[in-house]
Amino acid sequence: MVGCAACSLAASAQDWKQQLDAGGGARDRGDIAESIGLLEETVARAPDDQARVRAMTQLGLSLTQAGRLSEAETILNAARLRAAAEVK
């Protein structure tokens, strides 16, 4: 059973990473709305705080490109605070 749980976690982490990459790829292609949607879901599904900070940072970039500056500032500040808490 333990081996199966570890396999499931590894697959889930791989899926999460692919979704994070897809969100960045959508932004690179200029599909900002798709990027934001994927990255919002990626933030919600992050397997740990370090991954969540990474996804929040990417989401902040996409929000900035969409001109949603207030939302970008909020998400980027939250990512900064979460990252600083990890360091302590």
N, C-alpha and C positions, 0 to 999 in steps of 0.2 A: 504494500500500500504506500509506504513512504516513497518508493521509487516513482510511482505513478504521480504522486503529488508534486514531486520535484520536476517531473517531465511537464506537468501541466503549468507550473510556474514558469518554466523556461519558455514554453510555447507562448504563454501570455505575455511575457516580457518581449519576446520576438515580435508578436503582433503589435504591441505598443510601439516598439521602435519603428516598425514599418509604417504605422499610422503617423508617427512624428515626422518621418521622412516624407510621407505623402503630403503632409501639411506644408512642409517647406518647399516641396516640389511644386505644389499648386501655386504658392506665392511666386516662385521663380518663373512660372509660366504666365504670371499675371492674373491668375484666377484667385483674387484676394478673398472673395466671398467663400469659395470652397476651402481655401486655406484656413480661414477663421473658423469655419464649421468643424473641420477636422481637428484643428488644434484645441478648440474648446473641449471637444470630446476626449482628446489626448490628455489634457490637464486633469479632467475628471477621472480618467482611468489610470493615471500614473501609479506605478507599483511602489514608489517610495518618494520621500521628500526631495531627494536629489533629482530624480526624474521629473517631478512636478515643477521644480524650479526651471529646469531645462525647457520643458514644454511651455511654461508661462512666459519665458523670455522670447521664445519663438512666436507665441500668440501676440505678445506686445509689439513685435516687429510688424506682424501682419495688420494689427489694428492701426499702427502708425501709418502704414502705407494706404490704409483705407480712409485715412483722415479722421479716424475716431480717436483723437488725441487724449481726451479725458479718460476714456476706457484704457487706452494704452498706458497712460501714466499710472493709473490705479493698479493694473496687473503687473507692471514692471516694478512698482514700489513694493507690492506684495511679494514678488519674487525676490527682490533684494532683501527684504526683512526675513523671509524664510531661509534664504541662503546664509544670512548673518547668524541666525539662530543655530544653524547646523554647525557653524564654526566654533561656537562656544562650548 
